[in-house]
Amino acid sequence: MKPHINKISVKYAEQLEVVKIDVDEQIKLAKQLAVTGVPTLVLLDKYGATSHLVGGVNTDEISRWLNKQINQPDSSPKTMK
């Protein structure tokens, strides 16, 4: 997960701040943010959590999720299967 989070923090540096917490050390905060599984990405605004993404995901999946949440066009590369 770490390489994907690092790429996201660079890609979205102008729009958001990426913060990592250790849920074992920050139990109260994890409960406040409704973290029920690890890894969990939580998008926050000034009012609190607005969206959660749970599970191991790649950079493209995180980008699609963020783009939906922050109303940006999906700029992740398309892959043919």
Protein Blocks (a to p, Z undefined) as FASTA:
>chain_A
ZZmmmmmmmmmmmmpccddddfklmmmlmmmnopabdcddddddfkbcfbdcedjddfkl
mmmmmmmmnopacfbdcddZZ
